[in-house]
Amino acid sequence: MTEPRAPQTDPSDLDAPEAVRAERPRTFTNGVIAMLCGLFVVTMVGAAFAAVPLYRMFCQVTGFGGTPSRVESQAGIVPIDRKINVRFDANVSGGLHWRFAPEVEQVTLRMGDVATVQFVAENLTDKTITATSTFNVTPTVSGGYFSKITCFCFTEQTLKPHQKVELPVVFYVDPAMDKDQDAASVRDITLSYTFFPTAASTKPVAAEEAGRGTDGKS
């Protein structure tokens, strides 16, 4: 008959004080908890960054918060007689030394008709500056019906010293808005843009020239 074996003991445990041996399982548990907490923090930070483009996409699809919808074309849209006045508002944030304005302040068009409006941005400094714009439509009830085919929003625009560029917006107002009781009284829509400088967007002219050879090439 085989005699039962006594449980094996780690030799290091025999030399360790009883209090230390009792703490070892707890130390391991605390290490696991710390690792899980760190993983949680990293995950939440990543989710926060991912939420920005996801929220932007959600707003563009649904028109939530006065955000215009992004479409590929006007295909299948039949214009109706109801007309809408579309006004344009252009702004730059503090610290961005650009001039930014629409070429026209307002257009009047039928719902379903496509319009093209040019905005002009000009860098007023001796530095190359990169900026990006946000936008919204008011009243907010019209946001989901304001459909943009071409737009410069959320796209970085880099202007060299004193450079001026035209930024087109191609859009239409969806005739489906005419059947929305909440939008029945809307006669005027305002499309507003605001440009913000991007991080580390400015570069002195001297720094630009330092990176080029004598022939003007990098």
HELIX and SHEET records of a PDB file:
HELIX    1   1 PRO A   11  ASP A   15  1                                   5    
HELIX    2   2 GLU A   18  THR A   62  1                                  45    
HELIX    3   3 PHE A   64  GLY A   66  5                                   3    
HELIX    4   4 THR A  140  TYR A  145  5                                   6    
HELIX    5   5 PRO A  175  LYS A  179  5                                   5    
HELIX    6   6 GLN A  181  ALA A  183  5                                   3    
HELIX    7   7 VAL A  205  ALA A  210  1                                   6    
SHEET    1   A 5 SER A  69  ARG A  70  0                                        
SHEET    2   A 5 PHE A 146  THR A 150  1                                        
SHEET    3   A 5 LYS A 164  VAL A 173 -1                                        
SHEET    4   A 5 ALA A 115  ASN A 123 -1                                        
SHEET    5   A 5 TRP A  98  PRO A 102 -1                                        
SHEET    1   B 5 GLN A 106  ARG A 110  0                                        
SHEET    2   B 5 LYS A  83  VAL A  92 -1                                        
SHEET    3   B 5 ASP A 188  PRO A 197  1                                        
SHEET    4   B 5 LYS A 127  THR A 138 -1                                        
SHEET    5   B 5 GLN A 157  LEU A 159 -1                                        
SHEET    1   C 5 GLN A 106  ARG A 110  0                                        
SHEET    2   C 5 LYS A  83  VAL A  92 -1                                        
SHEET    3   C 5 ASP A 188  PRO A 197  1                                        
SHEET    4   C 5 LYS A 127  THR A 138 -1                                        
SHEET    5   C 5 LYS A 203  PRO A 204 -1                                        
END                                                                             
